[in-house]
Structures are given as C-alpha cells and as structure tokens.
Amino acid sequence: MSEDLRGKGEVRAAGGAASAHVTEVARGTGDGPTLSTEAQHRRAAIAGAAGTALEYYEFSIYATLGLLFAPLFFPGGNSVLIALASFGVGYVARPVGGLLAGWLGDRFGRRRVLIATVLAMGTFATLMGLLPTYAQIGLAAPVLLVVLRLLQGLSAGGELIGAVTYVAESSTSGRRTLSSALTTTGSVLGFALAPLVTALVALGLDNEAMASWGWRVPFLLCLPLTAGVFLLRRSLAESTEFDDAKSDGTVQRSPLRALVREHRMAILRAFGISVAVNGTGYLALAYFPVMLAARLPEEGGALRWWNAGALLLTCGVILGFARLATVFGHQRLMRIGLGLFAVFSTPLVMVLTTTTSAVVASIAYFGFMVLVALQSATAYLTMTRDLFPPEVRFSGAAISFNLGNVLAGGLAPLLISAAVQATGDGIIPAYFAIAVSVVGLVCMIGVRARDAGAVAAD
C-alpha cells in the first residue's frame, strides 16, 4: 500500500495487530492543505461538479438572455438571427479547445489545465456582462461579443471531459462511477441555474430595466462563482494515474500522434458514444424547452419553473443511477439506458408534441430526462477511462466528445427543428433519438471496463 502514496504521504498505524487504522495522505500543492486520500477524492469530485456547473451556466446563460440583449449589439431586423448564430460560434470552437486542452493535459497534467479552463471561462463570461453596446462603441460591440463567445467556447472545450478524466483517475475503484457521475450532474445543474438566476433577477426589475441593464447581472455573477471554483481546484493534487504515468515514463511528448497511431478505434467508439449522449441530451436541454415554449406560449411561465424543477430532480436521479451502477456495472447500465431510449423515445415525443397541458408536458419531459440521467451516470466514465490509457486519455476523450457535441448537440436541435417545420412530422425528434441510441449501442460492442475483476469494478 505504501507504494501508492504521493509526495508527503505517510502511513500511520494505531492499535494492535488485529486492528490497524491506516490513513493515506495525498500530496499537497505547495500552498494548499495536505489532505487525506479520502478527503482528496471528495474534493476532486466536488471541484469537478462545480466547474462543470459553472461551464454550463456560463455557456447557457447566453442562450437564456440572448433574445433580450440581442438588439443592443445587433440592431436591425436580423438581430435575433445574428445573436443565435453568435451563440453557435461557441460550439464550433469547442473541438479546437478540446484538442488544445487534451494535448496540454496529457503532456503537462490535468490539474493545471482544469484551473486554466475555469479561469478563462469565468473571465470571458464576466467580460460579456461589461461590454459596451452598439450605441456606445458601434460595430466594435458585436465584434467583441462574438470574439468573447469564441474564446469561451475554446476554453470550455476541455472542461467537462477534462473534469471527468481527472476525477476518474483520482478516485478509488469502488467510488469511481459515483464520483464521475457527480461531475456530470454539474452540466444539468448549470442548465437549470441559468433560467433560475435570470428569473430571480427579473423579479426585482421591470421589462425595460431588464432589457437595458438587468441582463448583465447573471453574467457578472460569474466572477464570484469562478473565484470559488478556482479556490477549490487550486487545492487539488494531480491525478493519481497521471502521476503514475510520469513515474513510469509513459507520458508522451506527442500525445496526439500516439493517439492517432495507436487508438483510432477507441476514437471512433468514443465519438459514437458522444453522438448518443449529446444527441439525446441536447434534445432534452435545448430542443424541447424551445419547442414547448413555441407550442404553449400561454404556459411559458409555468413551463420554465416546471422544467427547471425537472432538471434539478435529474441531478439526484443521475447520482441514484450511479449508485445502481456500482452493483450492476456502469457499462451494463449504459447499454440498458441506450436500449430504453430506443424503446421509449417515440411515446414520450408523442406526448410532448400533442399535449396542451404544462403539467403533462413537464411529466413527459422529466421522463425523457430520466433516460438522459441513465446515460449521464455511466457514459462519461466509458468515454474516458475505459477507452483510453492515461498517456492519451485527455486528448482522446476531449476530441471525440467535442466532435460528437458539435454534430449531435450543437447543430442537431436546429436541423431537427427545420426538418419538423418542413415536413410537419413532429415525431422526427424520436427518430433522431432512436438513431443516435443505436449508434451508441453499436459503439459499445466489445468495450470492457478498464478495471478487471468484479462486476462493480468501477
């Protein structure tokens, strides 16, 4: 056991031969506290979840408020369309950011990259809240907004998958699935926080004040939130498995070259799993809220609160499925989730596209989110630790995940909406969910958990 200790690690034995109390002490970070291994694992999981929540709060607050502040930066008849296009710039930039973050993470360590990504994301989001408008500085205003959105997308490209990689590598075998799932709950929590914070700010302001300057408040809140996440991550040690790779001399000078040369099938599998996870996830997080708001405009206020409640409940469901995965195995549970999506997508979409009740729509929406939770609790561990060895893990997972994110997450809701309008077939989202779920199931063929042994080796 002593060979697993890091830096300042020590083993203290107390009591007799029959009962020994052993405490591992994890390596500190210089000016950070020295923590027990168990405390380090907990802090790693919390820091991962907090950073991911911040990422998706910052990333989705633009979508939540875009229609409100668009005329201030893009005056004219096409201001809303241009604002939505600038929102998409962030997604286009994510694969490039994932490529850069993955290379740095595999070359120099996960911890430094995760500190850098959270600082960059928070800085760019805060600056959006401080930008002068078109009336104040002219064309420079929309140009700066698009540039900040681009930089935010670049920095976000390595956040979620990097956090899951770090947490999976820092956790013990029995807690790995739960810790990874806690990190992924941050994405759902961030999507829920954006409309909640906006609604709370709007309670104290009239429509004119909200459109004039109130929209800036949710962006400016990113500053203290970023500071809090930075302090959490600053106290962390490097991941255990990356430290082991350094000690063994297996860290690659050119991780991208090694990735493409030796792990092409793993890239394809991770990309397919990402298509399944992001395709179904963004139907729930991006397409359905907009579709329901358009179908039931008189129920808009009720839908926002019901849907926010469904997202918050989903966080608990993700953790519940993660605990279940420790009994049945995370890969088995993931395959079950993909199969259930293929079976239940059509009836759920039929309800969502025909009901006139906000309550019924919200119940069906939560049912869809339960299926999303089943995948979120299991898929990210497969995309990172199961498919890639430590020396190329960050790069492989980040590239594959972000390409799937753009294809099935960022662009698909827009294309699905256009297809529904062109054909009048409201069940098209179900066809899409079934298709991406089948892709995910095919890509899971032959994949095994990296830890050999018991069913609950995750």
GUMIFI-545969 format. One record per residue (C-alpha): residue number from 0; x negated, z negated, y. Coordinates in steps of 0.5 Angstrom, whole numbers, plus 500, padded with zeros to 3 digits. Each point is the difference from the previous one (the first is absolute). Example, Ala and Ser with C-alpha at 12.3 -4.5 7.8 and 13.67 -1.06 7.14 Angstrom:
REM residues 2
(rec 0 (475 484 491))
(rec 1 (498 502 507))
REM end
This chain:
REM residues 458
(rec 0 (500 500 500))
(rec 1 (494 499 505))
(rec 2 (498 507 500))
(rec 3 (507 502 503))
(rec 4 (498 495 506))
(rec 5 (499 503 507))
(rec 6 (495 498 505))
(rec 7 (501 493 502))
(rec 8 (503 499 493))
(rec 9 (500 494 496))
(rec 10 (503 496 494))
(rec 11 (502 493 501))
(rec 12 (501 496 493))
(rec 13 (504 494 500))
(rec 14 (503 496 494))
(rec 15 (497 500 493))
(rec 16 (499 505 495))
(rec 17 (507 500 499))
(rec 18 (503 502 507))
(rec 19 (496 503 505))
(rec 20 (502 502 507))
(rec 21 (497 507 502))
(rec 22 (500 502 507))
(rec 23 (497 507 502))
(rec 24 (498 501 507))
(rec 25 (500 507 503))
(rec 26 (495 503 504))
(rec 27 (502 499 508))
(rec 28 (499 505 505))
(rec 29 (495 497 504))
(rec 30 (504 497 506))
(rec 31 (506 499 495))
(rec 32 (502 494 496))
(rec 33 (498 499 493))
(rec 34 (506 501 495))
(rec 35 (501 498 493))
(rec 36 (502 506 496))
(rec 37 (507 499 499))
(rec 38 (501 499 508))
(rec 39 (496 506 501))
(rec 40 (505 504 495))
(rec 41 (506 497 504))
(rec 42 (497 502 507))
(rec 43 (498 507 498))
(rec 44 (507 501 497))
(rec 45 (503 498 507))
(rec 46 (495 503 504))
(rec 47 (502 507 496))
(rec 48 (507 499 501))
(rec 49 (499 498 508))
(rec 50 (496 506 501))
(rec 51 (505 505 497))
(rec 52 (506 497 503))
(rec 53 (496 501 507))
(rec 54 (499 507 498))
(rec 55 (507 502 498))
(rec 56 (503 496 506))
(rec 57 (495 504 505))
(rec 58 (501 506 496))
(rec 59 (508 500 500))
(rec 60 (501 497 507))
(rec 61 (498 507 503))
(rec 62 (506 503 496))
(rec 63 (505 494 502))
(rec 64 (498 501 507))
(rec 65 (498 507 500))
(rec 66 (507 502 503))
(rec 67 (500 495 505))
(rec 68 (494 501 503))
(rec 69 (499 508 499))
(rec 70 (503 502 507))
(rec 71 (495 496 503))
(rec 72 (494 504 497))
(rec 73 (503 507 498))
(rec 74 (505 501 506))
(rec 75 (504 506 499))
(rec 76 (506 503 495))
(rec 77 (495 499 494))
(rec 78 (497 494 501))
(rec 79 (503 496 494))
(rec 80 (498 506 495))
(rec 81 (493 500 503))
(rec 82 (500 492 499))
(rec 83 (502 501 493))
(rec 84 (494 505 499))
(rec 85 (495 495 503))
(rec 86 (503 495 495))
(rec 87 (498 504 494))
(rec 88 (493 501 503))
(rec 89 (498 493 498))
(rec 90 (502 502 492))
(rec 91 (496 507 501))
(rec 92 (494 495 502))
(rec 93 (500 495 494))
(rec 94 (497 504 495))
(rec 95 (494 501 504))
(rec 96 (500 493 502))
(rec 97 (500 498 492))
(rec 98 (495 505 499))
(rec 99 (495 496 505))
(rec 100 (502 493 498))
(rec 101 (500 502 493))
(rec 102 (492 502 501))
(rec 103 (499 494 504))
(rec 104 (503 495 496))
(rec 105 (496 503 493))
(rec 106 (494 500 504))
(rec 107 (499 494 504))
(rec 108 (506 496 498))
(rec 109 (508 498 500))
(rec 110 (500 495 505))
(rec 111 (496 503 506))
(rec 112 (505 506 499))
(rec 113 (506 496 500))
(rec 114 (498 496 506))
(rec 115 (499 506 504))
(rec 116 (506 503 498))
(rec 117 (504 495 502))
(rec 118 (497 499 507))
(rec 119 (500 508 501))
(rec 120 (508 500 498))
(rec 121 (501 494 505))
(rec 122 (496 503 506))
(rec 123 (504 507 500))
(rec 124 (507 497 499))
(rec 125 (499 495 506))
(rec 126 (497 506 504))
(rec 127 (506 503 499))
(rec 128 (504 495 503))
(rec 129 (496 500 506))
(rec 130 (500 508 501))
(rec 131 (502 502 507))
(rec 132 (506 505 500))
(rec 133 (500 508 501))
(rec 134 (503 498 507))
(rec 135 (494 496 502))
(rec 136 (494 504 497))
(rec 137 (503 507 498))
(rec 138 (498 504 494))
(rec 139 (495 494 498))
(rec 140 (505 496 498))
(rec 141 (503 504 494))
(rec 142 (493 502 498))
(rec 143 (497 493 500))
(rec 144 (506 497 496))
(rec 145 (499 506 495))
(rec 146 (493 498 499))
(rec 147 (501 493 499))
(rec 148 (505 502 495))
(rec 149 (495 504 496))
(rec 150 (495 494 501))
(rec 151 (505 495 497))
(rec 152 (501 505 494))
(rec 153 (493 501 499))
(rec 154 (499 492 500))
(rec 155 (506 499 495))
(rec 156 (498 505 495))
(rec 157 (495 494 497))
(rec 158 (505 494 501))
(rec 159 (505 499 494))
(rec 160 (496 503 495))
(rec 161 (494 497 502))
(rec 162 (503 493 500))
(rec 163 (503 501 493))
(rec 164 (493 502 498))
(rec 165 (497 494 503))
(rec 166 (505 495 497))
(rec 167 (500 503 493))
(rec 168 (492 500 500))
(rec 169 (500 493 503))
(rec 170 (506 497 495))
(rec 171 (499 497 493))
(rec 172 (503 503 494))
(rec 173 (507 496 500))
(rec 174 (501 501 507))
(rec 175 (498 507 502))
(rec 176 (507 503 499))
(rec 177 (504 495 505))
(rec 178 (494 500 505))
(rec 179 (500 507 500))
(rec 180 (508 500 501))
(rec 181 (500 495 505))
(rec 182 (495 505 504))
(rec 183 (505 506 499))
(rec 184 (506 495 503))
(rec 185 (497 501 507))
(rec 186 (502 507 500))
(rec 187 (507 499 499))
(rec 188 (500 494 505))
(rec 189 (496 504 505))
(rec 190 (506 505 500))
(rec 191 (505 494 500))
(rec 192 (496 497 506))
(rec 193 (500 506 505))
(rec 194 (508 500 501))
(rec 195 (501 493 500))
(rec 196 (495 499 505))
(rec 197 (503 505 504))
(rec 198 (507 498 499))
(rec 199 (498 493 502))
(rec 200 (496 502 507))
(rec 201 (506 505 501))
(rec 202 (505 493 500))
(rec 203 (497 498 507))
(rec 204 (500 507 503))
(rec 205 (505 505 503))
(rec 206 (499 507 497))
(rec 207 (497 502 507))
(rec 208 (494 495 499))
(rec 209 (499 501 493))
(rec 210 (499 507 501))
(rec 211 (496 499 507))
(rec 212 (495 495 497))
(rec 213 (503 496 494))
(rec 214 (498 505 495))
(rec 215 (493 498 502))
(rec 216 (501 492 497))
(rec 217 (499 502 493))
(rec 218 (494 504 501))
(rec 219 (497 494 504))
(rec 220 (501 495 494))
(rec 221 (495 504 496))
(rec 222 (495 497 504))
(rec 223 (501 492 498))
(rec 224 (502 503 493))
(rec 225 (494 504 499))
(rec 226 (496 494 502))
(rec 227 (503 495 495))
(rec 228 (499 505 494))
(rec 229 (492 501 503))
(rec 230 (499 493 499))
(rec 231 (503 500 493))
(rec 232 (496 506 498))
(rec 233 (493 497 503))
(rec 234 (500 494 496))
(rec 235 (500 504 493))
(rec 236 (494 501 496))
(rec 237 (499 507 497))
(rec 238 (504 502 494))
(rec 239 (497 498 493))
(rec 240 (500 506 497))
(rec 241 (496 504 506))
(rec 242 (495 494 500))
(rec 243 (499 501 492))
(rec 244 (499 508 501))
(rec 245 (495 498 506))
(rec 246 (496 496 495))
(rec 247 (501 505 494))
(rec 248 (497 505 505))
(rec 249 (506 505 498))
(rec 250 (502 500 508))
(rec 251 (500 508 501))
(rec 252 (496 503 506))
(rec 253 (505 506 500))
(rec 254 (507 497 497))
(rec 255 (504 506 502))
(rec 256 (495 504 496))
(rec 257 (500 496 494))
(rec 258 (508 499 501))
(rec 259 (501 508 499))
(rec 260 (495 501 495))
(rec 261 (502 495 495))
(rec 262 (507 498 502))
(rec 263 (504 506 501))
(rec 264 (506 498 495))
(rec 265 (500 493 503))
(rec 266 (501 503 507))
(rec 267 (506 505 497))
(rec 268 (503 494 497))
(rec 269 (500 495 506))
(rec 270 (502 506 504))
(rec 271 (506 501 496))
(rec 272 (502 492 500))
(rec 273 (499 500 507))
(rec 274 (505 506 501))
(rec 275 (505 496 495))
(rec 276 (499 493 504))
(rec 277 (500 503 507))
(rec 278 (506 506 499))
(rec 279 (505 494 497))
(rec 280 (497 495 505))
(rec 281 (501 504 506))
(rec 282 (507 503 498))
(rec 283 (502 492 501))
(rec 284 (496 499 506))
(rec 285 (500 506 504))
(rec 286 (506 505 498))
(rec 287 (506 495 498))
(rec 288 (500 496 506))
(rec 289 (500 506 505))
(rec 290 (505 504 495))
(rec 291 (505 494 500))
(rec 292 (499 499 508))
(rec 293 (502 507 501))
(rec 294 (506 500 495))
(rec 295 (502 493 502))
(rec 296 (499 499 508))
(rec 297 (505 495 501))
(rec 298 (497 496 495))
(rec 299 (493 501 503))
(rec 300 (499 492 502))
(rec 301 (503 497 493))
(rec 302 (495 505 496))
(rec 303 (494 498 504))
(rec 304 (501 493 498))
(rec 305 (502 501 493))
(rec 306 (494 505 499))
(rec 307 (495 495 503))
(rec 308 (503 495 495))
(rec 309 (500 504 494))
(rec 310 (492 501 502))
(rec 311 (499 493 501))
(rec 312 (503 499 493))
(rec 313 (496 505 497))
(rec 314 (494 496 501))
(rec 315 (502 495 496))
(rec 316 (502 505 494))
(rec 317 (493 503 500))
(rec 318 (497 493 499))
(rec 319 (505 499 495))
(rec 320 (498 506 496))
(rec 321 (493 499 501))
(rec 322 (501 493 496))
(rec 323 (504 504 495))
(rec 324 (494 505 499))
(rec 325 (496 494 498))
(rec 326 (504 499 494))
(rec 327 (501 508 498))
(rec 328 (494 503 503))
(rec 329 (500 504 507))
(rec 330 (500 507 497))
(rec 331 (505 499 495))
(rec 332 (505 497 506))
(rec 333 (498 506 504))
(rec 334 (502 505 495))
(rec 335 (506 497 500))
(rec 336 (501 500 507))
(rec 337 (499 507 500))
(rec 338 (505 502 495))
(rec 339 (505 495 503))
(rec 340 (499 505 507))
(rec 341 (501 506 496))
(rec 342 (507 497 497))
(rec 343 (503 496 506))
(rec 344 (498 505 506))
(rec 345 (506 504 499))
(rec 346 (505 495 500))
(rec 347 (497 496 506))
(rec 348 (499 506 504))
(rec 349 (508 502 499))
(rec 350 (502 493 503))
(rec 351 (495 501 506))
(rec 352 (503 507 502))
(rec 353 (507 498 499))
(rec 354 (502 493 502))
(rec 355 (503 499 506))
(rec 356 (498 492 500))
(rec 357 (494 497 503))
(rec 358 (500 494 494))
(rec 359 (501 505 494))
(rec 360 (494 505 503))
(rec 361 (496 494 501))
(rec 362 (501 497 493))
(rec 363 (498 507 497))
(rec 364 (494 500 505))
(rec 365 (498 494 497))
(rec 366 (501 502 493))
(rec 367 (495 506 502))
(rec 368 (495 495 503))
(rec 369 (500 496 493))
(rec 370 (498 506 497))
(rec 371 (494 501 505))
(rec 372 (498 493 499))
(rec 373 (499 501 493))
(rec 374 (495 505 501))
(rec 375 (497 497 506))
(rec 376 (499 494 496))
(rec 377 (496 504 495))
(rec 378 (497 507 502))
(rec 379 (495 498 505))
(rec 380 (496 496 495))
(rec 381 (500 506 496))
(rec 382 (498 505 505))
(rec 383 (494 495 502))
(rec 384 (497 496 494))
(rec 385 (503 504 494))
(rec 386 (498 507 502))
(rec 387 (493 499 504))
(rec 388 (494 496 498))
(rec 389 (497 495 506))
(rec 390 (495 505 503))
(rec 391 (505 506 502))
(rec 392 (507 496 500))
(rec 393 (501 499 507))
(rec 394 (498 508 501))
(rec 395 (504 502 494))
(rec 396 (507 496 502))
(rec 397 (500 501 507))
(rec 398 (499 507 500))
(rec 399 (505 501 494))
(rec 400 (505 495 503))
(rec 401 (500 503 507))
(rec 402 (501 507 498))
(rec 403 (506 498 496))
(rec 404 (502 496 506))
(rec 405 (500 507 504))
(rec 406 (503 504 495))
(rec 407 (506 496 498))
(rec 408 (500 494 505))
(rec 409 (499 503 507))
(rec 410 (503 507 499))
(rec 411 (505 500 495))
(rec 412 (505 496 504))
(rec 413 (500 505 505))
(rec 414 (500 506 495))
(rec 415 (506 497 496))
(rec 416 (504 499 506))
(rec 417 (499 507 502))
(rec 418 (502 502 492))
(rec 419 (506 496 501))
(rec 420 (502 503 506))
(rec 421 (499 507 498))
(rec 422 (504 499 493))
(rec 423 (505 495 501))
(rec 424 (498 496 494))
(rec 425 (499 493 501))
(rec 426 (497 499 493))
(rec 427 (494 503 502))
(rec 428 (496 493 501))
(rec 429 (502 498 493))
(rec 430 (497 507 497))
(rec 431 (493 498 504))
(rec 432 (500 493 498))
(rec 433 (501 502 492))
(rec 434 (495 506 501))
(rec 435 (494 495 503))
(rec 436 (502 495 495))
(rec 437 (499 505 494))
(rec 438 (493 502 504))
(rec 439 (498 492 500))
(rec 440 (502 500 492))
(rec 441 (496 506 498))
(rec 442 (494 497 504))
(rec 443 (501 493 497))
(rec 444 (499 503 493))
(rec 445 (493 498 497))
(rec 446 (499 495 505))
(rec 447 (498 493 498))
(rec 448 (498 493 504))
(rec 449 (493 500 501))
(rec 450 (500 493 497))
(rec 451 (500 500 493))
(rec 452 (504 494 495))
(rec 453 (507 497 501))
(rec 454 (506 504 503))
(rec 455 (499 496 506))
(rec 456 (493 501 502))
(rec 457 (502 502 507))
REM end
